[in-house]
Each structure stands twice: as structure tokens, then as C-alpha cells.
Amino acid sequence: MYLEGGDDGIAIDQGIQMMKFKLITGVGLLLLVVIFTLQNTAIVDIWFIFWRFSISRALLFFLVLFIGVFLGWFLCTMVRNSKTRRNKAE
């Protein structure tokens, strides 16, 4: 796809190539997630204080990953906000 006049055609081609790359990468990652999930369907028992949970291994992995990502984001935000407040106070 080229537009009349200028180098806009090059930018459009690069944008299309980037979209294709992202699509292929996303489909590849989705395929890996599906394979991982199908291979880890075994049920595991989790004991936490007085409670007992039975959950698939893959679901447990994604739950722990989600909690870790959330905690990392939350702590990073807290540190950034405290630095911002400290800089404003000075």
C-alpha cells in the first residue's frame, strides 16, 4: 500500500509488517499456553491454614503467575508514588 507523494508508503509497509509479527507472536504464545494447559491437567491438593483446595496444576500456575504480576505492579506503583510525593515535598 503506497500513498501518493512522500515516504508514507514505507511507514505503512513497516506498520503492516509489525502487525503481522505481533499476530504471529501472539498465535505462537497462545499455542504454547494451550499445550502447557493440556499437559498439566492433573489435580493437586493445596493446604492453606485450615482450608483444603483441589485445583488443576495449570490453573494453579496461572493463578500464582497472576498474583505475582499483580503484586509486582502494585509494589512498583507504590514506590513510584512515594518517590513522586517526596520530590513534590522538597
C-alpha positions as CSV (number, residue, x, y, z in Angstrom):
1,M,0.0,0.0,0.0
2,Y,1.5,3.3,-1.1
3,L,0.1,6.8,-0.8
4,E,0.8,9.4,-3.4
5,G,3.8,11.6,-2.6
6,G,6.4,11.2,0.2
7,D,7.7,8.3,2.2
8,D,4.3,7.4,3.7
9,G,4.3,4.1,1.8
10,I,7.4,2.9,3.7
11,A,5.8,3.7,7.1
12,I,2.6,1.8,6.1
13,D,4.6,-1.3,5.0
14,Q,6.5,-1.3,8.2
15,G,3.3,-1.0,10.2
16,I,1.8,-3.9,8.3
17,Q,4.9,-6.0,8.9
18,M,4.8,-5.1,12.6
19,M,1.1,-6.2,12.8
20,K,1.9,-9.5,11.1
21,F,4.8,-10.0,13.5
22,K,2.6,-9.3,16.6
23,L,-0.1,-11.6,15.2
24,I,2.3,-14.5,14.6
25,T,3.9,-14.0,18.0
26,G,0.5,-13.9,19.7
27,V,-0.7,-17.0,18.0
28,G,2.6,-18.8,18.9
29,L,2.2,-17.8,22.6
30,L,-1.4,-18.9,22.6
31,L,-0.4,-22.3,21.1
32,L,2.2,-22.7,23.9
33,V,-0.3,-21.9,26.6
34,V,-2.8,-24.4,25.1
35,I,-0.1,-27.1,25.0
36,F,1.0,-26.3,28.6
37,T,-2.6,-26.4,29.8
38,L,-3.3,-29.8,28.1
39,Q,-0.1,-31.3,29.6
40,N,-0.8,-30.1,33.2
41,T,-4.4,-31.2,33.8
42,A,-3.6,-33.2,36.9
43,I,-5.4,-32.2,40.1
44,V,-3.3,-31.2,43.0
45,D,-4.3,-30.6,46.6
46,I,-3.4,-27.3,48.3
47,W,-3.5,-27.0,52.0
48,F,-3.6,-23.4,53.4
49,I,-4.0,-23.0,57.2
50,F,-7.3,-24.8,57.7
51,W,-8.6,-24.9,54.2
52,R,-8.0,-27.5,51.5
53,F,-8.3,-26.8,47.8
54,S,-8.2,-29.2,44.8
55,I,-7.2,-27.4,41.6
56,S,-5.6,-28.3,38.3
57,R,-1.8,-27.8,38.1
58,A,-2.1,-25.4,35.1
59,L,-4.8,-23.3,36.8
60,L,-2.6,-23.1,39.9
61,F,0.4,-22.0,37.9
62,F,-1.6,-19.2,36.2
63,L,-3.1,-18.1,39.5
64,V,0.3,-17.8,41.1
65,L,1.6,-16.0,38.0
66,F,-1.3,-13.6,38.1
67,I,-0.8,-12.9,41.8
68,G,2.9,-12.3,41.2
69,V,2.3,-9.9,38.3
70,F,-0.3,-8.0,40.3
71,L,1.9,-7.7,43.4
72,G,4.9,-6.6,41.3
73,W,2.7,-3.9,39.6
74,F,1.2,-2.8,42.9
75,L,4.6,-2.5,44.7
76,C,6.1,-0.7,41.7
77,T,3.2,1.8,41.7
78,M,3.6,2.3,45.5
79,V,7.3,3.0,45.2
80,R,6.8,5.4,42.3
81,N,4.1,7.3,44.1
82,S,6.1,7.6,47.2
83,K,9.1,9.0,45.2
84,T,6.8,11.5,43.4
85,R,5.3,12.7,46.7
86,R,8.8,13.0,48.3
87,N,10.0,15.0,45.2
88,K,7.0,17.4,45.4
89,A,7.6,18.0,49.1
90,E,11.1,19.1,48.5
